[in-house]
Amino acid sequence: MSISDYERQERIQFDPEGYELSTLAVRSGQHRSLEGEHSDPIYPTSSYVFSSAREAAARFGGDEKGNIYSRFTNPTVQFFEERIAAMEGGERAVATASGMAAILSTCLSLMQNGDHVVCSRSVFGSTVSLFEKYLSRTGISTTFVDPTNIASWEEAIQPETKMLFLETPSNPLAELTDVEALSVVAKKHDLLLVVDNCFCTPVLQQPLKQGADIVIHSATKYLDGQGRCVGGVVVGNDKHMEEVFGFIRTGGACLSPFNAWVFLKGLETLKLRMDAHCKNAMEMARWLEQQDGIERVFYSGLESHAQHDLAKRQQTGFGGVLSFEVKGGQEAAWKFIDATQMISITGNLGDVKTTITHPATTTHGRMTPEARAEAGVHDNLIRLSVGIEDINDIKADMLLGLAAI
């Protein structure tokens, strides 16, 4: 490589310092090759060639930086990690094969046999299963608490407690936890505060700046935004992320280069999409509150939401997911869902297409009836992830559901 090549390589790197989030979403994590490409490249390779046996040994031994094997070192994956870390305000990010892999990797790399977790009772059903069924086999125990009551979190802390884990807003009832208040509790007891930021994304909420230690995303949702790929990511400080990286390197729950590239492209339009999702969801929530067949609407943007003031203080927007209870039980909820024509019946969320699901028999179906009842996931509850279609078309499809009950 000539001197001019080195100079060019230095010139085409982007320094994220001082830029706003919308700019970071487009420009951070970009490292153009000497070809000078404008779009982020994909590096679809399993391994890398070394210039010598000495270089190979130095890289494997950690004495020299450089790519080794795409299970844990791939440029495209690193670009995505850098971009989301910049957007969340974290020192480092580690990408994973899915959102659940992100949670698993965080727990197994930062906890051990005998440790204890205090977890919000209002989390994704698979998260509950992971803690109760699988992490328990490693000797990690969990206590579930009311996410809205900070006192209940502190009361559940034991001498063995290592982590506080939560979603805010929660899935599917949009319950909020005061992250700043809980961070005071976490610091008082020297605990890790881990926040699943999937519903808000860094566009609407940045938990690290509110006192959290680690942020987790299912990149499958809003970070992609178009239902194309599965992936996850963990963001935090260098010390914690080095532990998570070590687990990914050994355990292999890694993100593919292609999926990382898709997520990079998704981040570029994240702010625009979240603005559109929030606008449509707000109008839909207000409209649903006025319909005769609806008993209750759960959306933190509504003045009727018990934590509306906290949502205004903690978030810059209210997100694109809402839930509502219809008059009647599971039969009425299923009739409503089945009567829609345009809206997609799927358990996924965060898509530009509006999606609808019955949490009690899908996303939270593996929970016991007692656990669902305690979490407020009733048989007449429907979750709606509001897309960016014309709001009048979404309302027209929802009217079909209302007419069916």
Wavefront OBJ file of the C-alpha trace (Angstrom):
o trace
v 0.000 0.000 0.000
v 1.404 3.382 -0.974
v 1.565 6.428 1.323
v -1.249 8.038 -0.668
v -3.380 4.928 -0.047
v -2.857 5.231 3.722
v -3.743 8.923 3.575
v -6.891 8.147 1.591
v -7.930 5.398 4.006
v -7.622 7.787 6.952
v -9.568 10.512 5.130
v -12.600 8.342 4.359
v -13.308 7.240 7.943
v -16.189 9.011 9.751
v -15.655 10.518 13.212
v -19.054 10.401 15.011
v -18.132 12.982 17.651
v -20.531 15.938 17.813
v -23.152 14.705 15.324
v -26.891 14.353 15.939
v -28.617 10.960 16.014
v -30.151 11.229 12.541
v -26.691 11.811 11.107
v -25.149 8.997 13.134
v -27.811 6.642 11.759
v -26.606 7.372 8.236
v -22.884 8.025 8.602
v -21.428 6.314 11.685
v -19.817 2.902 11.413
v -18.829 3.492 7.817
v -15.301 2.507 6.829
v -14.890 2.665 3.083
v -12.370 0.386 1.508
v -9.748 1.648 -0.912
v -12.349 1.175 -3.639
v -14.134 4.252 -2.264
v -17.653 2.743 -2.279
v -20.450 5.063 -1.129
v -22.745 2.335 0.234
v -21.626 0.047 3.028
v -20.054 -3.127 1.572
v -20.862 -6.713 2.516
v -18.006 -9.051 3.378
v -19.481 -12.552 2.796
v -16.494 -14.593 3.876
v -16.042 -17.235 6.539
v -12.303 -16.739 7.001
v -9.381 -14.453 6.190
v -5.926 -14.943 4.699
v -2.856 -13.954 6.682
v 0.344 -12.640 5.183
v 2.423 -15.043 7.266
v 2.297 -17.653 10.008
v 3.600 -14.974 12.382
v 0.675 -12.682 11.571
v -1.816 -15.517 12.029
v -0.354 -16.348 15.436
v -0.365 -12.702 16.474
v -4.020 -12.261 15.571
v -5.173 -15.493 17.183
v -3.166 -14.587 20.279
v -4.653 -11.104 20.492
v -1.324 -9.362 20.017
v -2.372 -7.852 16.693
v -5.686 -6.434 15.568
v -7.337 -7.822 12.474
v -9.918 -10.242 11.169
v -9.612 -13.913 12.055
v -12.885 -15.768 11.450
v -16.371 -14.407 10.727
v -17.924 -16.076 13.743
v -16.497 -13.174 15.731
v -14.678 -10.806 13.353
v -16.445 -9.601 10.233
v -16.207 -6.040 8.893
v -19.889 -5.696 7.957
v -20.985 -6.888 11.392
v -18.519 -4.474 12.983
v -19.938 -1.590 10.930
v -23.403 -2.332 12.309
v -22.035 -2.627 15.851
v -20.279 0.721 15.594
v -23.361 2.453 14.232
v -25.814 1.222 16.871
v -23.279 1.894 19.645
v -22.942 5.490 18.444
v -26.722 5.898 18.304
v -27.234 4.472 21.821
v -24.322 6.431 23.266
v -22.436 3.273 24.270
v -18.742 2.523 24.120
v -19.186 -0.730 22.231
v -21.807 -3.095 20.792
v -21.817 -6.828 20.110
v -24.175 -8.214 17.464
v -25.925 -11.554 17.879
v -27.977 -14.019 15.845
v -31.302 -12.854 17.328
v -32.776 -10.701 20.071
v -33.124 -13.753 22.310
v -29.484 -14.630 21.592
v -28.598 -11.116 22.772
v -30.359 -11.708 26.095
v -28.880 -15.197 26.490
v -25.363 -14.012 25.668
v -25.622 -11.124 28.119
v -26.827 -13.359 30.939
v -24.384 -16.217 30.416
v -21.380 -13.949 29.992
v -22.062 -11.687 32.978
v -23.616 -14.132 35.472
v -22.793 -17.551 36.868
v -24.184 -20.392 38.946
v -25.799 -19.066 42.114
v -26.582 -15.593 40.779
v -30.052 -14.077 40.926
v -31.997 -11.796 38.556
v -34.846 -9.441 39.340
v -36.930 -9.195 36.175
v -40.009 -7.241 35.199
v -43.059 -9.485 35.066
v -44.032 -7.641 31.871
v -41.556 -8.914 29.302
v -41.702 -10.908 26.082
v -42.941 -14.457 26.668
v -39.730 -16.057 25.391
v -37.740 -13.939 27.851
v -39.811 -15.374 30.696
v -39.193 -18.905 29.380
v -35.473 -18.239 29.049
v -35.171 -17.132 32.677
v -37.539 -19.691 34.193
v -36.816 -22.808 32.141
v -33.280 -22.557 30.834
v -31.193 -20.140 32.915
v -32.542 -21.868 35.999
v -30.734 -25.025 34.824
v -27.436 -23.152 35.117
v -28.237 -22.184 38.689
v -29.366 -18.641 37.873
v -32.665 -17.875 39.643
v -35.220 -15.159 38.837
v -37.802 -13.150 40.737
v -40.471 -11.333 38.708
v -41.789 -7.981 39.943
v -44.186 -5.185 39.044
v -42.181 -3.035 36.593
v -43.946 0.172 37.616
v -43.201 -0.106 41.353
v -39.581 0.803 42.123
v -40.007 -0.320 45.735
v -40.913 -3.841 44.559
v -37.619 -4.052 42.673
v -35.589 -3.198 45.753
v -37.618 -5.532 47.975
v -36.833 -8.447 45.622
v -33.061 -7.949 45.768
v -31.173 -10.771 47.474
v -27.507 -11.127 48.474
v -27.038 -13.200 45.288
v -28.708 -10.685 42.965
v -26.506 -9.661 40.058
v -28.860 -8.115 37.486
v -32.055 -6.092 37.083
v -33.717 -6.795 33.730
v -36.637 -4.980 32.111
v -38.438 -3.857 28.973
v -39.740 -0.314 28.877
v -42.264 0.108 27.353
v -43.265 -3.479 27.999
v -44.622 -6.049 25.582
v -47.600 -5.947 25.136
v -49.143 -3.560 27.701
v -46.799 -0.551 27.329
v -45.996 -0.493 31.049
v -43.049 1.750 31.854
v -40.241 1.555 34.367
v -38.554 4.743 35.548
v -35.027 3.950 34.346
v -33.346 6.798 36.226
v -35.036 5.831 39.501
v -34.189 2.153 39.036
v -30.589 3.018 38.176
v -30.258 4.586 41.629
v -31.354 1.268 43.150
v -28.982 -0.674 40.890
v -26.004 1.490 41.803
v -26.865 1.345 45.509
v -26.664 -2.457 45.421
v -23.885 -2.693 42.794
v -26.128 -4.439 40.250
v -26.213 -4.476 36.465
v -29.226 -2.652 35.008
v -30.171 -4.166 31.632
v -32.871 -2.557 29.482
v -34.527 -4.090 26.434
v -35.011 -1.004 24.229
v -36.685 -2.834 21.351
v -39.977 -0.885 21.362
v -38.465 2.601 21.472
v -35.116 2.224 19.682
v -32.436 4.885 20.324
v -34.566 7.338 18.342
v -37.136 7.546 21.160
v -35.134 6.497 24.226
v -31.494 6.101 25.240
v -31.382 4.103 28.493
v -27.596 4.296 28.853
v -27.900 8.053 29.269
v -30.583 7.453 31.919
v -28.363 5.234 34.051
v -28.661 1.760 32.527
v -25.520 -0.341 32.135
v -26.562 -2.394 29.116
v -29.103 -1.978 26.321
v -30.445 -4.908 24.299
v -32.264 -4.925 20.957
v -34.018 -7.428 18.811
v -32.735 -5.920 15.580
v -35.395 -8.011 13.852
v -37.960 -5.392 14.841
v -37.599 -1.655 14.219
v -33.868 -1.604 13.490
v -34.604 -3.577 10.335
v -38.147 -2.288 10.045
v -39.187 -4.331 7.046
v -39.353 -7.870 8.384
v -36.402 -9.168 6.379
v -33.856 -10.557 8.821
v -33.403 -11.896 12.344
v -30.710 -10.478 14.604
v -29.888 -8.844 17.913
v -27.370 -6.539 19.530
v -26.043 -5.701 22.995
v -24.662 -2.224 23.810
v -22.671 -1.094 26.847
v -19.199 -0.252 28.089
v -16.009 -1.904 26.866
v -15.606 -4.061 29.975
v -19.036 -5.668 29.801
v -19.024 -5.973 26.024
v -15.666 -7.736 26.046
v -17.296 -10.448 28.175
v -20.267 -10.697 25.800
v -17.899 -10.776 22.819
v -15.972 -13.616 24.451
v -19.173 -15.622 24.780
v -20.132 -14.980 21.142
v -16.636 -15.942 19.997
v -16.899 -19.267 21.819
v -20.630 -19.969 21.731
v -21.153 -18.916 18.128
v -24.466 -17.022 18.447
v -23.184 -14.591 15.840
v -24.830 -12.336 13.271
v -24.334 -13.044 9.568
v -22.692 -10.398 7.348
v -25.758 -10.160 5.114
v -28.132 -9.581 8.031
v -25.749 -6.973 9.448
v -25.791 -5.175 6.105
v -29.609 -5.199 6.051
v -29.676 -3.710 9.548
v -27.194 -1.029 8.504
v -29.558 -0.032 5.728
v -32.477 -0.125 8.177
v -30.765 2.244 10.591
v -30.424 4.843 7.850
v -34.208 5.340 7.755
v -34.964 4.543 11.411
v -35.730 8.129 12.467
v -38.082 8.699 9.540
v -39.894 5.423 10.157
v -40.225 5.901 13.916
v -41.748 9.347 13.374
v -44.318 7.814 11.021
v -45.024 4.865 13.348
v -45.550 7.198 16.310
v -47.901 9.463 14.394
v -50.078 6.605 13.137
v -50.100 4.791 16.495
v -51.145 7.924 18.343
v -54.077 8.497 16.008
v -55.050 4.821 16.132
v -54.962 4.725 19.945
v -57.210 7.773 20.236
v -59.577 6.364 17.610
v -59.806 2.973 19.350
v -60.703 4.635 22.654
v -63.840 5.987 20.973
v -65.073 2.643 19.586
v -67.931 0.784 21.298
v -66.386 -2.677 21.001
v -63.214 -1.702 22.849
v -62.906 -2.004 26.625
v -59.460 -0.498 27.117
v -56.496 0.762 25.110
v -52.884 0.465 26.322
v -50.630 3.152 24.819
v -48.362 5.469 26.788
v -49.156 8.373 24.477
v -52.727 8.495 25.781
v -53.548 10.800 28.667
v -55.485 7.856 30.129
v -52.281 5.829 30.487
v -51.217 5.667 34.139
v -47.614 6.538 33.258
v -48.220 9.102 30.543
v -46.159 11.750 32.371
v -43.225 9.363 32.790
v -43.419 8.504 29.092
v -43.237 12.191 28.192
v -40.212 12.648 30.439
v -38.343 9.445 29.583
v -39.073 9.139 25.862
v -39.117 11.533 22.915
v -42.050 9.636 21.372
v -44.515 6.926 22.317
v -43.686 4.244 19.750
v -45.666 2.241 17.232
v -47.061 -0.607 19.356
v -50.356 -0.537 21.240
v -52.669 -3.125 22.736
v -56.372 -3.143 23.410
v -58.979 -5.332 25.032
v -62.167 -6.139 23.153
v -65.529 -6.862 24.737
v -65.641 -10.634 25.095
v -62.950 -13.256 25.622
v -60.626 -15.152 23.323
v -63.400 -15.932 20.849
v -64.134 -12.236 20.328
v -60.438 -11.418 20.013
v -59.938 -14.120 17.383
v -63.011 -12.996 15.448
v -61.650 -9.445 15.407
v -58.241 -10.570 14.154
v -59.617 -12.951 11.527
v -61.942 -10.313 10.087
v -59.111 -7.962 9.121
v -57.982 -8.183 5.509
v -55.042 -5.847 4.939
v -53.362 -6.105 8.337
v -50.906 -9.009 8.667
v -51.626 -11.646 11.307
v -48.146 -12.312 12.652
v -46.252 -12.351 15.920
v -43.596 -9.979 14.613
v -43.663 -6.226 15.230
v -41.775 -3.108 14.207
v -42.533 -3.597 10.519
v -43.583 -0.890 8.060
v -46.628 -3.128 7.558
v -49.239 -3.098 10.332
v -49.336 -6.411 12.184
v -51.835 -7.897 14.625
v -51.629 -10.806 17.061
v -53.312 -12.430 20.056
v -50.544 -12.411 22.715
v -52.148 -14.984 25.061
v -51.926 -17.702 22.399
v -48.847 -16.556 20.466
v -46.044 -14.388 21.882
v -46.957 -15.165 25.504
v -48.507 -18.579 24.886
v -45.741 -20.529 26.659
v -46.393 -18.713 29.923
v -48.673 -20.382 32.430
v -52.239 -19.002 32.661
v -51.393 -17.731 36.132
v -48.294 -15.896 34.901
v -50.232 -14.358 32.013
v -52.957 -13.200 34.370
v -50.403 -11.626 36.688
v -48.789 -9.861 33.727
v -52.175 -8.601 32.519
v -52.115 -10.607 29.278
v -55.793 -11.491 29.205
v -57.628 -13.619 26.657
v -59.403 -10.574 25.163
v -56.150 -8.665 24.577
v -54.958 -7.854 21.049
v -51.609 -6.318 20.144
v -51.304 -4.003 17.161
v -47.973 -2.913 15.711
v -49.033 0.109 13.688
v -47.263 0.429 10.355
v -46.767 3.360 8.036
v -49.668 2.707 5.654
v -52.256 5.453 5.279
v -53.991 5.702 8.653
v -57.441 5.755 7.051
v -56.747 2.402 5.388
v -55.654 0.932 8.729
v -58.821 2.253 10.385
v -60.985 0.783 7.625
v -59.439 -2.632 8.211
v -59.900 -2.304 11.962
v -63.575 -1.509 11.394
v -63.915 -4.961 9.832
v -62.624 -6.426 13.064
v -64.993 -4.353 15.151
v -67.946 -5.393 13.009
v -67.110 -9.065 13.577
v -67.597 -8.804 17.346
l 1 2 3 4 5 6 7 8 9 10 11 12 13 14 15 16 17 18 19 20 21 22 23 24 25 26 27 28 29 30 31 32 33 34 35 36 37 38 39 40 41 42 43 44 45 46 47 48 49 50 51 52 53 54 55 56 57 58 59 60 61 62 63 64 65 66 67 68 69 70 71 72 73 74 75 76 77 78 79 80 81 82 83 84 85 86 87 88 89 90 91 92 93 94 95 96 97 98 99 100 101 102 103 104 105 106 107 108 109 110 111 112 113 114 115 116 117 118 119 120 121 122 123 124 125 126 127 128 129 130 131 132 133 134 135 136 137 138 139 140 141 142 143 144 145 146 147 148 149 150 151 152 153 154 155 156 157 158 159 160 161 162 163 164 165 166 167 168 169 170 171 172 173 174 175 176 177 178 179 180 181 182 183 184 185 186 187 188 189 190 191 192 193 194 195 196 197 198 199 200 201 202 203 204 205 206 207 208 209 210 211 212 213 214 215 216 217 218 219 220 221 222 223 224 225 226 227 228 229 230 231 232 233 234 235 236 237 238 239 240 241 242 243 244 245 246 247 248 249 250 251 252 253 254 255 256 257 258 259 260 261 262 263 264 265 266 267 268 269 270 271 272 273 274 275 276 277 278 279 280 281 282 283 284 285 286 287 288 289 290 291 292 293 294 295 296 297 298 299 300 301 302 303 304 305 306 307 308 309 310 311 312 313 314 315 316 317 318 319 320 321 322 323 324 325 326 327 328 329 330 331 332 333 334 335 336 337 338 339 340 341 342 343 344 345 346 347 348 349 350 351 352 353 354 355 356 357 358 359 360 361 362 363 364 365 366 367 368 369 370 371 372 373 374 375 376 377 378 379 380 381 382 383 384 385 386 387 388 389 390 391 392 393 394 395 396 397 398 399 400 401 402 403 404 405
